[in-house]
Amino acid sequence: MSSQDKAVVQENTGKTGDKVFKFFAYAAGILILVALAAVALFLLFRAWPLIGGDQSANAATVESFTGGKAHNFWQYVGPLVFGTVLVAALALIIAFFIAVGIALFISHYAPKQVAVVLSSVVDLLAAIPSVIYGLWGGLILVPAIGPFWNWVATYLGWIPIFEGPAASPARTVATVAVVLAVMILPIITSVSRDIFQQAPRLQQEAALALGATKWEMIKLAVIPFGKSGVVSASMLGLGRALGETMAVLMILSPGLTYSVKLLQASQSQTIAANIAAQYPEANDLGVSTLIGTGLVLFIITFLVNFIARKITEKASV
């Protein structure tokens, strides 16, 4: 075979490979859209008795779930949405700055051997099941953190969110937020660390050569480069906090109010934990009601991801 024929064969092989790769790439993209649509249709179909069914029966179901505190679906789901967003937002606030600090320490300050060990520990924490965090929170953290919440309520109780008396045991929104912060901390740290390590080396060396301190170099060359990635990591962690079930169910004393009193029990509940708590005893219409709340959570998660995408796009400009 001549060299020209070999070149033709290689070109044809390359085109075939491109077509195969393009097919699988398109298939993967379409598959995720199909999966998303399937979940949305499932939730909508199973929640339809709630949407288009007998509203008096729906009201009776909601009243049975809430002990008469709510009389329609929106009165029922409203406090659940508030509690879900409150707990997840608090967890993100607690975890964000700690996670970014750990990521910067691993990527720019820690000795190489220490950085390798810390990276392994962070990745290990990300793999721990949520039920283990729930057991740790319920058996260890709740008794241990009670005195601290009492101190906060005593000296900072003039701030509405810290108004006392602090619950004992401390099965409160504040305690759950701490546990969820620990859960999402390795996710944000791991992604942020990888982003910071990809910061252009030439820009970092140029900043140092111009007389910048290490912190100034990080502020000028590393953080701007990784800003969009850190935002994405934060939204990934927020998504897990919004949908967390077992840890919240095992720790939080539930309530159905619009309350920001973080140190008092029986104030709030999350959608996911409420579904898990109510599902075993729910009838068919009750299941539809719970799936309706799941549909609301699905929409909230979608909106969070959409907003995160817009923020990331602006941050990368």
Backbone bond lengths (Angstrom), bond angles and torsions (degrees), N, CA, C in turn:
res aa  C-N    CA-C-N  psi(-1)  N-CA   C-N-CA  omega(-1)  CA-C   N-CA-C  phi
1 M - - - 1.467 - - 1.523 109.39 -
2 S 1.320 115.44 131.92 1.462 119.64 -178.12 1.521 110.51 -75.05
3 S 1.332 113.77 164.13 1.463 118.56 179.24 1.516 111.61 -62.67
4 Q 1.323 117.89 -32.79 1.463 121.36 179.06 1.531 110.66 -66.36
5 D 1.354 115.70 -41.88 1.463 119.31 177.99 1.521 111.16 -64.49
6 K 1.324 117.45 -39.85 1.471 120.92 177.44 1.518 110.97 -61.17
7 A 1.330 116.12 -40.88 1.467 119.90 179.33 1.524 111.12 -62.91
8 V 1.358 116.02 -39.72 1.466 120.20 179.03 1.521 110.60 -65.10
9 V 1.351 116.38 -42.77 1.469 120.50 179.40 1.524 110.35 -62.72
10 Q 1.342 118.40 -44.31 1.455 121.77 179.26 1.524 111.56 -62.46
11 E 1.336 115.86 -39.29 1.468 119.68 179.41 1.524 110.69 -64.80
12 N 1.356 115.96 -43.79 1.461 119.52 178.72 1.522 111.78 -64.53
13 T 1.343 115.84 -39.75 1.467 120.05 177.09 1.519 111.02 -62.31
14 G 1.343 115.43 -42.01 1.460 119.29 179.07 1.515 111.81 -63.30
15 K 1.337 117.69 -40.74 1.458 120.81 178.45 1.519 111.06 -64.50
16 T 1.347 116.08 -39.74 1.473 119.27 177.66 1.520 111.39 -63.21
17 G 1.340 115.62 -42.81 1.460 119.59 177.43 1.515 111.97 -61.48
18 D 1.335 117.33 -41.18 1.459 120.78 178.00 1.525 111.15 -62.02
19 K 1.336 116.90 -41.66 1.458 120.63 -179.86 1.520 111.35 -65.24
20 V 1.339 116.29 -41.95 1.469 119.96 179.44 1.526 110.45 -64.39
21 F 1.337 115.44 -45.62 1.465 119.08 179.96 1.523 110.83 -63.44
22 K 1.326 117.09 -41.67 1.464 120.93 178.94 1.519 110.47 -61.87
23 F 1.357 116.92 -40.27 1.460 120.23 179.17 1.525 111.00 -61.34
24 F 1.333 116.84 -48.65 1.460 119.91 -178.39 1.528 111.83 -67.57
25 A 1.331 117.20 -34.04 1.462 120.11 177.30 1.531 110.45 -65.27
26 Y 1.327 116.76 -46.41 1.464 120.86 177.48 1.522 110.57 -62.85
27 A 1.342 116.70 -41.65 1.466 120.70 -179.28 1.524 110.87 -62.18
28 A 1.337 116.30 -41.01 1.467 119.48 179.12 1.518 110.76 -64.61
29 G 1.338 116.40 -43.55 1.455 119.61 178.66 1.511 112.57 -63.39
30 I 1.321 116.99 -42.04 1.465 120.75 179.23 1.527 110.64 -68.12
31 L 1.342 116.79 -36.76 1.463 120.84 -178.13 1.525 111.62 -60.88
32 I 1.335 117.22 -42.35 1.462 119.22 -178.86 1.522 110.74 -67.34
33 L 1.350 116.74 -34.51 1.468 120.02 176.66 1.524 110.70 -68.03
34 V 1.336 116.33 -40.08 1.470 120.28 177.88 1.522 110.49 -63.95
35 A 1.332 116.79 -42.89 1.467 120.36 178.83 1.528 111.00 -61.99
36 L 1.329 116.49 -43.25 1.465 120.66 179.02 1.522 110.72 -62.96
37 A 1.338 116.40 -44.52 1.460 120.19 178.95 1.525 111.35 -64.72
38 A 1.345 116.89 -37.29 1.465 120.75 179.97 1.526 110.82 -64.23
39 V 1.332 116.61 -42.02 1.471 119.93 178.34 1.527 110.31 -63.88
40 A 1.351 116.46 -45.20 1.463 120.42 -179.54 1.530 110.96 -61.80
41 L 1.335 117.42 -43.52 1.467 121.19 -179.76 1.530 111.30 -66.92
42 F 1.337 116.37 -38.99 1.468 119.80 177.33 1.522 110.72 -60.66
43 L 1.334 116.44 -47.99 1.463 120.11 -179.75 1.523 111.12 -62.68
44 L 1.330 116.34 -42.94 1.464 120.07 -179.41 1.526 111.35 -65.96
45 F 1.331 116.71 -42.04 1.467 120.95 -179.27 1.527 111.03 -65.15
46 R 1.348 116.93 -46.20 1.462 119.92 -177.69 1.526 112.34 -72.32
47 A 1.340 116.70 -24.18 1.463 119.97 178.88 1.520 112.53 -90.33
48 W 1.352 117.69 -1.85 1.454 120.09 -175.20 1.527 113.95 -61.04
49 P 1.359 120.20 -38.62 1.470 118.62 175.32 1.528 112.87 -56.16
50 L 1.319 116.70 -30.17 1.464 120.37 176.29 1.525 110.57 -72.57
51 I 1.346 116.43 -39.63 1.466 120.76 -175.01 1.526 111.46 -78.01
52 G 1.340 116.83 -47.37 1.460 120.16 -173.85 1.513 114.96 -112.51
53 G 1.325 118.46 6.97 1.459 121.04 -177.01 1.511 113.76 -91.01
54 D 1.329 115.22 -163.84 1.460 122.73 -179.15 1.526 108.92 -69.25
55 Q 1.334 116.34 112.98 1.454 119.73 -174.94 1.530 112.68 -71.49
56 S 1.331 117.68 -27.82 1.462 119.39 176.94 1.530 110.53 -67.73
57 A 1.335 117.08 -38.90 1.464 120.50 175.86 1.528 110.50 -67.30
58 N 1.328 116.26 -37.96 1.467 119.60 176.82 1.524 110.75 -62.68
59 A 1.338 116.07 -41.75 1.467 120.10 179.26 1.529 110.75 -62.86
60 A 1.347 116.14 -40.15 1.463 119.58 178.67 1.524 110.91 -63.81
61 T 1.335 116.45 -39.30 1.459 120.43 178.36 1.518 111.31 -63.93
62 V 1.335 116.58 -44.33 1.464 120.56 178.64 1.529 110.37 -62.73
63 E 1.319 117.37 -41.55 1.461 120.68 179.00 1.522 111.51 -63.79
64 S 1.345 116.59 -36.10 1.466 119.15 178.09 1.524 111.46 -68.43
65 F 1.340 117.44 -33.38 1.464 121.08 177.78 1.520 111.71 -69.64
66 T 1.331 116.52 -35.17 1.471 120.59 -170.04 1.519 113.60 -107.51
67 G 1.327 117.58 2.09 1.461 119.22 -177.96 1.518 112.26 67.66
68 G 1.336 116.77 30.47 1.460 120.71 178.50 1.514 114.78 85.84
69 K 1.334 117.98 3.46 1.472 119.88 -179.10 1.523 112.12 -76.80
70 A 1.324 117.37 -28.03 1.461 121.42 178.49 1.525 108.26 -125.12
71 H 1.339 115.97 145.36 1.460 120.46 -174.40 1.525 113.32 -119.59
72 N 1.313 117.58 -4.02 1.457 120.49 173.45 1.526 108.75 -148.82
73 F 1.319 114.88 173.02 1.459 119.33 -172.94 1.521 112.38 -61.77
74 W 1.322 117.66 -41.71 1.464 119.88 -175.13 1.522 111.77 -71.16
75 Q 1.327 117.34 -33.11 1.466 119.48 172.50 1.529 111.35 -65.74
76 Y 1.326 115.13 -28.55 1.465 120.86 179.82 1.522 111.80 -78.81
77 V 1.342 116.89 -47.33 1.457 120.25 -173.27 1.521 111.87 -81.28
78 G 1.323 118.16 -24.07 1.464 120.34 -177.98 1.521 113.41 -56.28
79 P 1.349 119.12 -55.84 1.471 119.69 177.17 1.528 113.49 -61.18
80 L 1.342 117.06 -31.20 1.466 119.69 178.10 1.524 111.00 -67.36
81 V 1.330 116.84 -41.34 1.463 120.34 176.08 1.524 109.94 -62.84
82 F 1.328 116.09 -44.16 1.465 119.99 179.23 1.525 110.85 -60.07
83 G 1.326 117.23 -46.58 1.457 120.67 -179.84 1.514 112.50 -64.57
84 T 1.337 116.42 -39.43 1.468 120.44 179.14 1.520 111.12 -62.35
85 V 1.322 116.08 -48.72 1.463 120.55 -178.50 1.529 110.58 -67.00
86 L 1.335 117.25 -39.36 1.464 120.94 -179.43 1.523 111.40 -62.40
87 V 1.318 117.04 -50.18 1.461 120.79 -178.07 1.527 110.85 -63.33
88 A 1.340 116.74 -45.07 1.463 120.30 -178.18 1.526 111.36 -66.45
89 A 1.325 117.49 -40.50 1.469 120.48 179.76 1.522 111.31 -65.55
90 L 1.325 117.24 -42.09 1.468 120.23 177.36 1.522 111.18 -62.23
91 A 1.323 116.17 -42.71 1.466 119.95 178.74 1.524 110.79 -60.99
92 L 1.325 116.58 -41.85 1.469 120.07 179.89 1.521 111.12 -66.28
93 I 1.331 117.21 -40.90 1.470 120.52 179.04 1.527 110.77 -61.44
94 I 1.330 116.06 -42.67 1.469 120.09 -179.59 1.523 110.85 -67.31
95 A 1.340 116.50 -42.44 1.466 120.50 -171.18 1.517 113.28 -81.22
96 F 1.329 118.20 -30.28 1.460 120.89 -167.51 1.525 112.53 -59.01
97 F 1.316 117.96 -56.85 1.453 120.82 -173.66 1.529 111.72 -68.33
98 I 1.331 116.21 -35.95 1.462 119.50 176.77 1.526 110.03 -64.64
99 A 1.332 116.47 -43.47 1.462 120.67 -178.58 1.526 111.41 -64.24
100 V 1.332 117.44 -43.51 1.462 120.39 178.89 1.526 110.17 -64.39
101 G 1.341 117.21 -40.23 1.462 120.43 177.64 1.522 112.21 -62.00
102 I 1.335 116.82 -43.77 1.467 120.29 178.20 1.526 110.62 -63.85
103 A 1.340 115.97 -41.70 1.464 119.99 -179.64 1.529 111.08 -62.51
104 L 1.322 117.46 -42.88 1.464 120.70 178.53 1.524 111.27 -67.10
105 F 1.333 116.51 -37.53 1.462 119.25 178.29 1.524 110.97 -63.34
106 I 1.340 116.32 -44.65 1.467 119.92 -179.61 1.527 110.93 -65.55
107 S 1.325 117.18 -40.94 1.462 120.22 -172.26 1.526 113.63 -82.84
108 H 1.373 118.62 -25.18 1.458 118.75 -171.20 1.527 115.32 -133.80
109 Y 1.310 118.91 -12.65 1.464 119.10 -175.25 1.528 113.06 -119.29
110 A 1.316 117.56 -38.88 1.461 120.18 -172.89 1.527 110.96 -71.29
111 P 1.351 117.38 142.87 1.472 119.90 170.55 1.522 110.21 -57.93
112 K 1.317 116.28 155.87 1.461 120.71 -171.35 1.525 112.22 -56.60
113 Q 1.331 117.38 -45.65 1.467 119.99 -178.21 1.528 111.29 -65.56
114 V 1.328 116.15 -40.55 1.467 119.92 177.86 1.528 110.34 -65.08
115 A 1.337 116.37 -40.55 1.462 120.57 179.47 1.525 111.21 -62.23
116 V 1.332 116.83 -39.47 1.469 120.11 179.19 1.526 110.24 -64.07
117 V 1.329 116.70 -43.89 1.470 120.47 -179.62 1.526 110.56 -64.73
118 L 1.338 116.48 -46.03 1.460 119.66 -179.06 1.525 111.28 -63.91
119 S 1.323 116.97 -38.60 1.464 120.06 178.15 1.526 110.73 -62.01
120 S 1.325 116.21 -41.11 1.464 120.16 178.46 1.523 111.25 -64.76
121 V 1.334 116.56 -40.46 1.466 120.67 179.56 1.522 110.44 -64.64
122 V 1.338 116.42 -43.61 1.465 120.40 179.06 1.518 110.98 -61.22
123 D 1.326 116.84 -45.44 1.469 120.48 178.95 1.522 111.18 -64.05
124 L 1.336 117.39 -34.78 1.462 120.87 177.87 1.524 110.85 -67.28
125 L 1.329 117.14 -41.72 1.462 120.59 179.36 1.526 111.12 -61.81
126 A 1.328 116.47 -34.70 1.467 120.22 -179.75 1.523 111.63 -67.55
127 A 1.330 117.58 -21.27 1.468 121.10 -176.38 1.526 113.11 -94.34
128 I 1.328 118.03 -4.25 1.463 120.43 -178.43 1.527 109.88 -72.12
129 P 1.340 119.20 131.05 1.472 121.20 179.73 1.529 111.61 -63.50
130 S 1.322 115.25 151.13 1.464 119.88 -176.68 1.525 111.98 -65.05
131 V 1.343 117.59 -28.40 1.459 118.93 -179.98 1.530 111.02 -65.23
132 I 1.336 117.05 -31.14 1.464 120.01 176.99 1.525 110.19 -67.50
133 Y 1.324 116.33 -41.94 1.473 119.67 174.76 1.525 110.69 -61.59
134 G 1.338 116.13 -37.95 1.458 119.24 178.50 1.516 112.37 -64.54
135 L 1.336 116.28 -42.73 1.472 119.60 177.32 1.517 111.05 -63.39
136 W 1.337 116.41 -44.33 1.466 120.05 178.24 1.524 110.85 -61.01
137 G 1.335 115.87 -44.20 1.455 118.81 -179.37 1.517 112.46 -64.94
138 G 1.344 116.78 -44.61 1.458 119.77 -176.82 1.513 114.22 -72.72
139 L 1.330 117.42 -37.63 1.469 120.48 -174.66 1.530 113.89 -93.06
140 I 1.319 117.32 -30.04 1.461 120.79 -174.64 1.529 112.04 -108.98
141 L 1.337 115.66 -54.31 1.468 118.61 -172.20 1.521 112.77 -70.93
142 V 1.331 117.78 -42.17 1.470 120.00 -177.17 1.530 111.68 -56.77
143 P 1.344 120.47 -50.08 1.475 118.33 177.08 1.528 113.19 -67.07
144 A 1.344 117.14 -35.18 1.457 119.73 -174.29 1.516 112.98 -74.03
145 I 1.338 117.22 -34.02 1.464 119.64 -173.03 1.528 112.45 -89.03
146 G 1.318 117.22 -9.07 1.462 120.39 -179.04 1.522 113.93 -54.39
147 P 1.352 119.11 -50.24 1.474 119.19 178.90 1.520 113.81 -59.58
148 F 1.329 117.31 -34.63 1.469 119.58 178.33 1.518 110.56 -67.09
149 W 1.341 117.93 -42.63 1.465 119.52 178.06 1.517 110.66 -65.00
150 N 1.352 118.26 -33.77 1.473 120.32 175.22 1.527 111.11 -62.79
151 W 1.333 116.38 -41.30 1.467 120.49 177.57 1.523 110.68 -63.49
152 V 1.341 116.12 -43.10 1.469 119.89 179.19 1.520 110.43 -62.22
153 A 1.343 117.13 -44.54 1.459 120.21 -179.62 1.523 111.57 -65.01
154 T 1.340 117.17 -33.19 1.460 120.92 -178.67 1.523 111.93 -71.41
155 Y 1.319 117.10 -45.10 1.466 120.60 -172.60 1.525 114.14 -100.33
156 L 1.331 117.45 -18.93 1.464 120.34 179.58 1.521 111.71 -121.19
157 G 1.320 116.27 14.80 1.453 120.50 -177.44 1.517 114.29 -64.70
158 W 1.334 117.51 -16.39 1.459 120.60 177.34 1.531 111.91 -70.06
159 I 1.347 116.06 -15.45 1.464 120.40 172.73 1.532 107.57 -85.07
160 P 1.332 119.00 128.02 1.472 120.42 -173.03 1.524 114.86 -53.42
161 I 1.331 118.42 -38.61 1.463 119.24 -176.90 1.525 112.40 -70.38
162 F 1.338 117.49 -20.02 1.462 121.62 -179.75 1.525 112.14 -106.75
163 E 1.310 116.19 17.04 1.460 119.84 -178.17 1.525 110.39 -62.33
164 G 1.323 115.64 135.27 1.448 121.11 -179.13 1.518 112.34 -94.04
165 P 1.321 117.58 -172.77 1.476 125.14 0.35 1.528 111.79 -75.79
166 A 1.328 116.11 147.68 1.453 120.83 178.25 1.523 109.82 -70.27
167 A 1.321 116.28 136.80 1.456 121.43 -177.42 1.524 110.93 -67.10
168 S 1.315 115.25 147.57 1.458 121.22 174.64 1.528 108.02 -137.34
169 P 1.329 118.43 114.56 1.472 128.22 3.58 1.525 111.86 -70.84
170 A 1.334 115.01 161.78 1.463 120.94 -171.21 1.526 111.98 -84.21
171 R 1.328 115.83 59.58 1.473 120.38 178.14 1.528 108.15 -90.88
172 T 1.304 114.98 70.05 1.449 122.44 -170.46 1.526 111.18 -122.75
173 V 1.339 114.30 173.71 1.463 120.34 177.67 1.521 110.61 -60.87
174 A 1.336 117.24 -39.08 1.460 120.36 -178.45 1.529 111.12 -61.60
175 T 1.327 117.18 -44.20 1.461 120.56 179.89 1.525 111.18 -65.91
176 V 1.328 116.95 -43.38 1.460 120.28 178.18 1.527 110.43 -61.93
177 A 1.342 117.34 -39.49 1.460 120.55 178.91 1.525 111.40 -61.79
178 V 1.323 116.86 -37.99 1.469 120.30 177.80 1.530 110.21 -64.65
179 V 1.325 117.11 -44.24 1.468 120.45 179.90 1.530 110.62 -63.87
180 L 1.322 117.18 -44.63 1.464 119.78 178.78 1.525 111.24 -65.55
181 A 1.325 116.96 -33.81 1.468 119.80 176.35 1.521 110.85 -62.29
182 V 1.325 116.60 -41.30 1.468 120.31 176.83 1.526 110.36 -64.78
183 M 1.319 116.76 -34.58 1.462 120.27 -178.87 1.532 111.99 -69.60
184 I 1.328 116.86 -41.38 1.468 119.33 -176.55 1.521 112.28 -89.12
185 L 1.322 117.00 -11.02 1.464 121.06 -179.78 1.536 112.45 -56.34
186 P 1.341 120.25 -49.05 1.474 119.08 -179.67 1.522 113.76 -65.76
187 I 1.338 117.94 -29.00 1.468 120.22 178.54 1.522 110.10 -65.82
188 I 1.328 116.26 -50.64 1.463 120.59 -179.46 1.525 110.27 -65.35
189 T 1.330 116.42 -41.32 1.467 120.41 -179.02 1.517 111.33 -62.96
190 S 1.322 117.47 -46.49 1.457 121.40 -175.37 1.523 111.56 -62.74
191 V 1.330 116.77 -47.38 1.464 120.00 -179.01 1.528 110.49 -67.79
192 S 1.330 117.21 -43.16 1.471 120.48 -179.83 1.523 111.22 -63.90
193 R 1.323 116.93 -40.18 1.467 120.86 177.91 1.523 111.15 -58.90
194 D 1.324 116.07 -47.25 1.470 119.63 -179.64 1.526 111.18 -62.98
195 I 1.325 117.15 -37.68 1.466 120.46 178.65 1.527 110.74 -67.00
196 F 1.320 117.09 -45.89 1.469 120.59 -178.68 1.529 111.36 -63.28
197 Q 1.320 116.39 -35.12 1.464 119.36 179.66 1.520 112.47 -70.21
198 Q 1.336 117.34 -16.60 1.464 120.99 178.38 1.530 112.77 -92.52
199 A 1.331 117.38 0.75 1.466 120.17 179.44 1.529 109.80 -59.23
200 P 1.345 118.52 138.21 1.469 121.42 -176.17 1.531 112.66 -56.01
201 R 1.319 116.16 122.30 1.457 121.57 -178.28 1.527 111.61 -63.52
202 L 1.335 117.10 -36.53 1.460 120.20 -178.26 1.521 111.42 -63.75
203 Q 1.320 117.26 -39.37 1.460 120.00 179.13 1.532 111.06 -66.95
204 Q 1.325 116.82 -37.99 1.457 119.67 178.15 1.524 110.95 -65.56
205 E 1.327 116.32 -44.65 1.465 119.88 179.66 1.525 111.50 -66.83
206 A 1.335 116.56 -34.87 1.458 119.48 178.12 1.521 110.95 -65.74
207 A 1.336 117.41 -41.00 1.465 120.74 178.60 1.528 111.03 -63.23
208 L 1.328 116.58 -42.54 1.467 120.18 178.21 1.525 110.94 -66.00
209 A 1.342 116.81 -38.28 1.463 120.39 -179.48 1.520 112.05 -65.88
210 L 1.336 115.99 -27.37 1.466 119.99 178.78 1.519 112.87 -84.41
211 G 1.329 116.56 4.15 1.459 120.71 175.09 1.509 115.37 100.05
212 A 1.329 118.27 7.25 1.457 120.74 178.97 1.525 110.58 -71.54
213 T 1.320 115.81 144.88 1.464 119.69 171.85 1.532 108.72 -74.05
214 K 1.321 116.20 173.54 1.463 118.63 -178.48 1.519 111.07 -63.80
215 W 1.335 116.15 -40.94 1.455 118.71 178.70 1.528 110.87 -64.93
216 E 1.321 117.15 -41.68 1.462 120.52 178.23 1.529 110.54 -63.38
217 M 1.332 116.82 -38.68 1.462 120.09 176.85 1.526 110.53 -62.03
218 I 1.339 116.81 -43.95 1.463 120.46 178.94 1.524 110.35 -63.37
219 K 1.328 116.15 -41.96 1.464 120.20 -179.03 1.527 112.10 -65.66
220 L 1.342 117.00 -34.95 1.458 121.19 -174.98 1.529 113.43 -90.24
221 A 1.337 117.26 -33.49 1.460 119.66 -171.23 1.524 114.46 -114.53
222 V 1.327 117.81 -31.16 1.466 120.05 -173.00 1.525 111.59 -94.05
223 I 1.335 116.87 -52.32 1.466 119.92 -176.05 1.531 111.96 -63.46
224 P 1.334 120.38 -45.21 1.477 118.33 177.12 1.526 112.80 -59.56
225 F 1.335 116.33 -37.53 1.464 119.65 178.88 1.524 111.45 -64.69
226 G 1.326 116.75 -39.89 1.462 120.30 -174.32 1.506 115.24 -95.85
227 K 1.342 117.80 6.89 1.462 120.02 -173.57 1.517 112.65 -59.66
228 S 1.326 117.25 -47.48 1.464 119.70 -178.87 1.524 111.40 -65.00
229 G 1.334 117.08 -37.03 1.455 120.32 178.25 1.517 112.57 -66.83
230 V 1.336 116.36 -37.80 1.468 120.26 178.07 1.525 110.40 -66.37
231 V 1.327 116.76 -39.29 1.463 120.19 176.87 1.528 110.01 -61.88
232 S 1.320 116.74 -44.90 1.469 120.50 178.44 1.523 111.08 -61.73
233 A 1.327 116.75 -42.05 1.461 120.50 178.29 1.523 111.12 -62.39
234 S 1.329 116.08 -40.71 1.465 120.34 179.95 1.520 111.23 -64.40
235 M 1.329 116.52 -41.82 1.463 119.65 179.10 1.530 111.36 -68.57
236 L 1.326 116.55 -31.93 1.459 119.79 174.99 1.528 110.07 -64.05
237 G 1.325 116.08 -44.48 1.458 119.76 176.33 1.513 112.21 -64.63
238 L 1.339 116.78 -40.43 1.465 120.27 178.35 1.518 110.72 -62.16
239 G 1.332 116.79 -38.57 1.458 120.22 178.19 1.521 111.97 -60.78
240 R 1.338 116.24 -40.81 1.469 118.10 178.01 1.526 110.63 -67.56
241 A 1.317 117.32 -39.54 1.467 120.26 -179.85 1.530 111.09 -64.81
242 L 1.339 116.84 -38.74 1.463 120.08 179.72 1.524 111.62 -62.89
243 G 1.322 116.98 -37.30 1.454 120.40 -175.73 1.511 115.73 -97.64
244 E 1.315 118.46 2.85 1.461 120.82 -176.96 1.526 110.71 -65.05
245 T 1.333 115.03 136.64 1.459 120.62 -174.85 1.519 112.71 -117.61
246 M 1.348 116.76 -63.50 1.462 120.32 -168.17 1.521 112.84 -63.75
247 A 1.329 117.19 -45.49 1.465 119.21 -177.56 1.527 110.84 -61.20
248 V 1.340 116.78 -42.63 1.467 120.35 178.84 1.519 110.23 -65.79
249 L 1.322 117.19 -44.63 1.458 121.99 -178.41 1.526 111.27 -60.67
250 M 1.330 117.32 -36.75 1.460 121.43 -175.41 1.522 112.98 -81.39
251 I 1.325 118.26 -14.42 1.465 120.80 -174.06 1.520 112.72 -115.32
252 L 1.321 117.58 -47.09 1.459 121.05 -167.05 1.523 112.42 -77.42
253 S 1.325 115.83 133.91 1.461 121.89 168.40 1.520 107.21 -83.87
254 P 1.341 118.42 112.52 1.469 119.99 -166.49 1.527 113.74 -77.90
255 G 1.315 114.69 154.17 1.458 123.27 173.31 1.514 108.82 -147.90
256 L 1.315 115.87 174.53 1.465 120.19 -177.25 1.525 108.95 -134.86
257 T 1.335 115.59 61.31 1.453 120.90 -179.09 1.525 110.38 -132.68
258 Y 1.328 114.39 164.06 1.464 121.02 171.92 1.527 106.96 -94.70
259 S 1.310 116.20 81.17 1.464 120.70 -173.66 1.523 110.60 -125.91
260 V 1.341 115.28 140.43 1.461 120.76 174.93 1.525 110.92 -107.75
261 K 1.318 117.20 16.77 1.470 121.16 178.08 1.525 108.02 -80.36
262 L 1.316 115.09 96.77 1.458 121.01 -170.28 1.519 113.34 -74.10
263 L 1.320 117.65 -21.17 1.463 120.87 -172.91 1.524 113.19 -100.62
264 Q 1.320 117.01 1.17 1.457 120.71 -179.80 1.526 110.33 -106.85
265 A 1.322 115.78 145.11 1.460 121.23 -177.58 1.527 110.93 -82.60
266 S 1.339 115.67 165.07 1.468 123.85 175.00 1.524 111.89 57.82
267 Q 1.326 115.74 42.47 1.457 120.80 179.03 1.523 112.18 -106.66
268 S 1.328 117.76 -44.36 1.465 121.50 -172.56 1.523 110.47 -136.82
269 Q 1.322 114.22 166.43 1.451 122.83 175.23 1.531 107.73 -150.22
270 T 1.323 117.10 153.48 1.454 120.75 178.05 1.525 109.94 -101.31
271 I 1.329 115.82 159.12 1.460 120.33 -177.80 1.524 111.17 -63.08
272 A 1.324 117.12 -47.82 1.461 120.37 -175.63 1.521 111.64 -63.69
273 A 1.330 117.43 -44.38 1.458 120.64 179.62 1.526 111.15 -66.91
274 N 1.317 116.96 -35.35 1.462 120.25 178.66 1.520 111.39 -65.95
275 I 1.326 116.85 -39.89 1.471 120.21 177.28 1.526 110.17 -60.89
276 A 1.332 115.91 -46.02 1.465 119.35 -179.38 1.521 111.78 -64.51
277 A 1.326 117.72 -35.22 1.459 121.24 -177.85 1.527 112.02 -74.51
278 Q 1.341 117.42 -38.12 1.458 121.16 -173.74 1.528 113.88 -90.74
279 Y 1.320 117.05 -22.30 1.469 120.27 -171.67 1.535 113.96 -59.63
280 P 1.344 120.34 -43.67 1.478 118.98 -174.43 1.523 113.70 -58.26
281 E 1.330 119.72 -29.96 1.460 121.89 -175.89 1.525 112.89 -107.61
282 A 1.321 117.87 8.74 1.458 120.78 -176.53 1.520 111.22 -85.30
283 N 1.345 116.00 141.67 1.458 120.77 172.35 1.526 109.18 -82.49
284 D 1.340 116.78 -172.30 1.463 119.60 -176.02 1.523 112.01 -60.57
285 L 1.324 116.96 -44.59 1.458 119.62 179.42 1.529 110.98 -69.03
286 G 1.324 115.55 -33.52 1.470 119.20 176.24 1.513 111.39 -65.22
287 V 1.332 116.96 -39.60 1.467 120.72 176.65 1.528 110.06 -62.32
288 S 1.330 116.66 -41.61 1.460 119.85 177.39 1.530 111.44 -61.63
289 T 1.323 116.13 -38.82 1.464 119.88 177.64 1.520 111.03 -64.62
290 L 1.317 116.64 -43.69 1.461 120.09 178.89 1.525 111.46 -65.64
291 I 1.324 117.08 -39.48 1.457 120.06 177.35 1.529 110.27 -66.75
292 G 1.332 116.59 -31.51 1.458 119.83 173.95 1.521 111.64 -61.29
293 T 1.326 116.52 -40.61 1.476 118.70 175.73 1.521 110.24 -66.92
294 G 1.347 116.62 -34.33 1.463 119.31 175.10 1.516 112.14 -64.11
295 L 1.333 117.02 -35.42 1.467 120.94 176.27 1.524 110.39 -63.85
296 V 1.314 116.75 -39.52 1.469 120.40 176.72 1.523 110.05 -63.19
297 L 1.332 117.69 -42.88 1.459 121.17 177.87 1.529 110.86 -63.08
298 F 1.325 116.66 -38.76 1.468 121.50 177.11 1.525 110.26 -59.79
299 I 1.322 117.09 -44.29 1.464 121.35 179.79 1.520 110.36 -65.56
300 I 1.342 117.29 -41.81 1.465 120.40 178.84 1.522 110.48 -61.45
301 T 1.330 116.93 -44.87 1.463 120.71 179.43 1.520 111.21 -62.33
302 F 1.334 116.44 -40.92 1.464 120.72 177.82 1.528 110.46 -62.21
303 L 1.325 117.36 -43.66 1.462 120.95 179.79 1.524 111.29 -64.70
304 V 1.337 116.29 -40.03 1.466 119.97 178.19 1.523 110.48 -60.77
305 N 1.307 116.60 -45.30 1.464 120.31 179.50 1.527 111.87 -66.03
306 F 1.332 116.50 -37.31 1.467 120.51 178.32 1.530 110.61 -64.76
307 I 1.334 115.74 -45.63 1.469 119.75 178.19 1.524 110.68 -63.70
308 A 1.340 116.30 -40.16 1.469 119.83 178.39 1.516 111.48 -61.21
309 R 1.327 116.33 -39.51 1.459 120.38 178.75 1.522 110.63 -62.92
310 K 1.334 117.16 -41.66 1.465 120.44 178.82 1.521 111.02 -65.79
311 I 1.340 116.34 -40.97 1.472 119.64 178.70 1.525 110.14 -64.29
312 T 1.331 115.73 -41.73 1.461 119.79 179.91 1.529 111.56 -63.22
313 E 1.325 116.12 -40.35 1.451 120.06 178.72 1.532 111.30 -62.92
314 K 1.343 116.33 -41.31 1.461 119.15 178.43 1.528 111.48 -68.07
315 A 1.355 115.83 -37.48 1.468 120.04 -178.21 1.518 111.80 -68.82
316 S 1.335 116.60 -27.86 1.465 119.54 -177.29 1.525 112.97 -86.19
317 V 1.337 116.79 -8.23 1.470 120.49 179.53 1.520 110.38 -74.99
